[in-house]
Amino acid sequence: MIWNEEAECMSREEMEELQLANLKRVVDYAYNCVPFYRKRFDEIGLRPEHIQNLKDIEKIPFTTKDDLRENYPFNLFACPMKKIIRLHASSGTTGKPVVVGYTRKDLENWTECVARIIVAAGGREDDLAQIVFGYGLFTGGFGLHYGLEKVGITVLPMSSGNSERQLMMMQDFGSTIVVGTPSYVLYLSEVAEEMGLKKENFKLRLGLFGGEGVTTSMKEELEERWGILATQNYGLTEITGPGVSGECIYQDGMHINEDHFYPEIIDPYTGQAKDYGEEGELVLTTLTKEGIPMLRYRTRDITVLTQEPCKCGRTNTRMAKVRGRTDDMLIIKGVNVFPSQIEDVLVGMEGVGPHYQIVVKKKGYMDDVQVMVEFVDRKLVDNFRALKDLEEKVRNKLRSVLQIDVRVKLVEPKTLERFTGKARRVIDLRNKE
């Protein structure tokens, strides 16, 4: 089933014609209504009428997260507060948050976009969806909530935390869809196991995961532990929240709602445009936002775009799963290391669990990386030799993938912190020592 066949199955020519019309409109709107953009344009002698084709978008300066923070809280809003009916903010723990505002039309468009990705993933009217995302300023819970309701799916808005109660209601209510971060839903499977519950005790068939990256290995782990189809969706507060893109049932990339968001891939170091099929940083322009239009926003997410046909029949551009973030990337001894590479090694590896933490310090003038990971078998606590052998096995596997040597520390099961929201995997202490 396709939620909006007209928008999701357009010919490339029709889509580009619509995108150009929307791009011209939003550029003119941002220039005339947001002093920040007017100043940026005037500084380089750019006018809205200079945007005559889609390629001309490259003339527009990038917008960054720092720009949003420097204009905190409302200086990037394009309309008066009386037209803003919802505020959300980023979940960052340091400094000023990124604040976004939504008009009534923005919320309608957001809901429409989320409804599309839910149906693409296999959501149906007879489903019952349990949301284990946190509600509040974080966009995840609200975004999926309204999209699910628009499709006609019954929503159980549990929010995050209180895991035993989550599982009780998941079982008693017969939830068929779980919505949350992959790390928390993985943790729920551990709690279920401790309670003596198996996947057969639940009716779950589909997972809608977002809020953090999910590797292929973690996705497979989720599918195995819960007996579900684990699909990924993508969004970010600065653009709209969830609903930018999402996987269909064929899981061959995330379909972008291109009538609302124009995607580009750039070289993260030079800012130069890259071709479809080449890996680089994703840049997004909102084509229909009223509250806070975003022109060429640098997401910092590393991915690949493709316009190859999909089996599902949708024709919109797809993005591959995010490989990592440029601001999460660790440069160790001159080598680029993404946490997702470490996760790919650990998840599903015999003898260790999927939870890990990376600690980076300075040892003299050199970078020192320690990967802490839980071992599974508690009997190993008193078996020093077996622990050392497993530790060396993990270390060697990581070395072969990362091309650098890291220290591995095995810790007892349930030792590492569990997160109900986005998991914090990296502790970089190099500039704090």
N, C-alpha and C positions, 0 to 999 in steps of 0.2 A: 504493500500500500504506500502511496505517495500523498503526503498531506496537501501540498499545493503544487499541483502538476504544472500550472502555468509558470510559476516562478522557478521551480526546480528542474524543469525539463526544457527550458528555452534553448533555441539554437545559439551558437556562439555569437553570431552576428546580432541577433536580437538582444542578448545579454549585454554585449559591448555598447550597443546603441543606448540601452537603458542606463548603463553605468555612466556613460559620458554625460547624458542629460542630468543625472543625479549629481555627478561630480561638479559640473558647472554650477548647479544650483547651490550645493553646499559650500563651495569655494566663495561664491558671491555672498552667501549668508554669513560665513565666518568672517570675511573681510569687513563687512559692514556692521556686524553686531558684536565682534570680539576685538577690543583694542589690541590685545596681544598679537593676533594674527595680522591686523592692519599694520602694526609697527614692523613685524617681520617681513611682510610683503614690501612695504615702502622702503625698507633698508636696502633691498636688492633691486628695486625698480620693477617689481612684479605687480601686475594688475589681474583681477579676475578674468578679464576678457582675453588675457594671454593664454588661457587654458582652452585650447581648441580641439584637442584630441587626447586620448588616454595616455599617450606617451608624455604629454606635457606635464603630467603629474610630477615628473622628476624635477621640474623647475621649482617645486614648492619645498621650502625647508622642512626638515624633520621636526616632529614634536617628541619630547622625551618625558619620562617620569619626573625629572627634575623641574621641567617647565610647570608641571601641575603642582608640585610642592611649593615652588616659588610664587605661585599665584593662588595659594591657599587662602581662604577656602573657596571663594566663589568668583574669582576674577576671570576665569575662562568661560563662565556661563554666557550663553548667547541671548538669553531672554530674562525678563524680570522674574523675581522670586514668586510673584503671584501666579505664574504659569508653571512653576516647578511643584510637582505634587509628591515627589519621593526623593530622598537623598540616600546615597550609599557611600561607603568609604572602603579603602583598601584595608587589608588585614595586617599590614606591616606593624612591627613592634617598636621600631625606632623612628624618631623624627616625626614630622607632620604627615598625616595620612593623605592619600589621594582621594579627593572628594568629587563625586559626580552627581548631577541632578537630572531628573527625568520629567519630561512633560507627560501629559496624558497620552499623546500620540506615541512618544518614546516607549511607554510601557506596553501599549498595544503592539507595536512592532517587535519589542523584546519577546513578548508572549508568543507571537506568531513564529518567530525564529526558533524558539525553544520547542514549540509544538512540532515543527518540521523534524528536528533531530530526534525527538522521542519516537515519532512514527517511523523514521528511517531505521532506528535501532530495533524496531519490532514491537513498540508499545501499542496496546489495544484498549478499547473502551471497557472491556471486561476485566482489566487489570486492577490490582490494588498496589499502589506505590508507597513504600515507606521511605521517607526522607530522613537520612541520618546526617545530613549537612547541618551546620549551625545556622540559625536564623539571626537576624540583626543587621549590622552594617555590611557584613559579608554578603555578596550577591548570590552565592550558590543556592541557598535554601529557597529564597523567594523566587529566583529565576526559574528553577525547575518546578516549583510549586504551581505557579500560574500556567506554565506550559502544559503540565500534566492535566490540570483542570480543563484547559481549553480543548484538549484531545478527548476529554470525557472520562479520564481515569480517576478512580477514587484515590484520594490522597490521605495518607497518615503522616501528619507533620510532627514527627517525633523530635526533631532536632538531634544534636549530638550528645554523647555521654549516657550514663546510666545503662551500661551495656547489658546487664542481666534483664532489665525491664525491656530493653529493645528486643531481645531475643524472645522473651515471653510473648510480647505482643505480635512479633513477627510470626510466631508459631500459632498463637490463638486466633489472630485475624486472618491468617492465610495470605500474607503479603506475597505478591508474585514478582514485584520489581523492588530492588533496593537502589537508593540514590545517595551517593556520598563520595568521600575520598577513598581511593583504593586501599590506602594504608589502614584506615579505620575499619573498613569492611573486612579486611584481612584479619585485623585484631579481633573483630566480632567472631570470626570462625574459631579463633583460639579459645575465646570465652565459652562458646558453644561446646567445644570439645571438653573443657573442664566441667561443664554442666552435664556431660554425658549425652549430648545431643549430636546427631549426625545430620548430614545434608538431606537425608530421606525424611527427616522430621519436619522439613519446611517445604513450602510450595514455590519457593523462588525459582524463576526461570530466566530473569534478565537483570543485569546490573548496568546502571547509567553512572559512569564514573567521571569525575572532573575535580578541579580544585588543585591538583598536582599532577605531575607527569606519571605515567604508568608504562613500564617497560613490557616487552613481549613476555618475558619470564614471569613478571608479577601478574599479568593478565591471565596467563595459563594457570598460575597458582590459584587465582581467584575462581576460575572456571572449574578447576578440579575440586577445590574445597567446598564450593557451594552448588556445583552442578548447574551453572548458569552460562548464558552468553554474556561475556563482559565487554561492554562497549565503552568507548572513550568519547567524551565531548570536550570542547575547548572554548574558552572565553576568558576575558579579563575585565576587571572592574573599569579600567580606563576607557574601554571600548563600549561595553554594555553589560558585562557579566557573561554567564553561560549563554550559548546560542549563536556564537560566531560560526562554529562548525561542529560536526559530529559524525560518528561512524554509522554506516548502514549495516544491515545484517551480514553483508559480505566482508566487512572489516578490512577494506582495501583503501585506507585513507579516510580522512574526515572531510565530508562535504561542506564547503563554505557557502553561507548564505550571501552570494555575491551581489544580489540586488540591494543589500544593505551595507556590505563591507567590501571594499576593494583591496585585494591582497597584492603585495609585492615581495620579492626576495632580493635582499641586498647583501653585499659583502660587509660583514660587521665591522671591519677595520677601515675600509675606504669609503663606505657608503654608496658605492657604485651599484647600479642595478645588475642583477644576475638573471639568467634565463630560467624558464621552467625546466625542472629536472635537475637543476643545480642546487646544492645545499647552501643555505645562507640564513640570514636573519629575516624573520617575518616582519613586514611593515603593513599596517592596516590604516585605511581611511574610512571613516563612517560616512555613508552616503545619504542617510536619512535622519540622523540625530538632530533634535531641536535644542535640547537642554544644554549640551556641551559637545559640539562637533569636534572631532579629532581629525586633523590633517596629517597624514603620513606619520603615524605614531609608531615609534620603534618599540616593539614588544620585547626585545632581547631573547626571544625564543628561536632556536635553531631548527629548521625544518626544510622540507622540499615541497614544491607545488607541482601538480600534474593536471593536465586536461585530458588525459587518456579516458576513453569510455569506461563506465562502471557497469557491472552486471545488473545493478538495480534499476537502471534506466535513467537515473539522474544525470544531468549534463554539466552541473556546476563544478567548478574547480575544486580539487581535493588537496588537502595538506597531509603529509605524513605525520606520524606521531612525533612529538617534539623530542629531539635528541638530547637537548639540554638548553640551558640559558647562558648567554654570554656573561651575565653577572654572577652565575653560579659556577661557571667554569673555573677550575683550579689550574694554574700554570705551575707545574711541579718539575723542577730541573729542565725547564724549557719545553716540557710536554704538556699539551692540553688534555686535561682529565675532567670528564663529566661524571657526576655521581651516578647517572643512569648506567654507565659502563660497569661500575662496581656492582650495582644492583643486578644487572644481567648475569653476572658471574655467581652471585650469592643465592639468588632466588632459584629454588629447585635443586640446588647443590646438596648432595647427600651428606647428612651429618650436621648441617647448619640450618638455622631458620631464616626467614626473609627480612628480619629486622636488623638494621645496622646503623652505625654512626661513624662518620669520618672526622678525625681530629687532626688538624694541621698546625704544626708549631715550627719554630726556628730552632735548629740544633747547630749552634755556632753560626756559620754563614749559610748553611744548607737547610732546605726544607725537609721536614720530617713528617711523614704521613702515617697515621695509625688508623687502621680499620677495625672497629670493634664489632663483633658479630656473635650472636648467641649460638651455642651448640644445642642440639636437640635432646640427646640422651643424657639424663641426669646421672646415670651410672658412671659417666666419664669424670665426675667431680673428683673421685679418688683414684683415677687412672691417669697419672701424669704423662706416661709414655704415649698413650692413645690420644690425649689432648694435644701433645706436641706434634704427633704425626698428622692429625687433622689440621692443625694450625699451619703446618708446612704445606699441606695439600692446597689449602685456600690461598696461601701466599704465592705459591708457584702458579696457580691458575690466574690470579690477579696480575702477576708479572707478565704472563704471556699475552694478556689482553691489553694492559696499560702500557707495556714497554718500559716500565720503571719498577723499581723495587719499593714495596711498602711493608710496614710492620703490621702484623695481624695479632689481635688479642681476642681470644675466645672468652666469652663471659657466660654465666649460667642462664638458663631459660628464664624469660620474663624479667630480666635485669634492665634492659634498655627501655627508655621511656616510650610509652604509647601515646599517640596523638589522636584526638577526636576531630581535629581539623587538618590543616596541611602539616605533613611531617617535616620536621627540621632535621635533616640528615647531616649537614656539614657544620662543624665548629672550627672556624679559621681564627687562630690565635696569633698569627704571625705579626700583626700590627698592634697587638695588645700586650706584648711581652716587653 
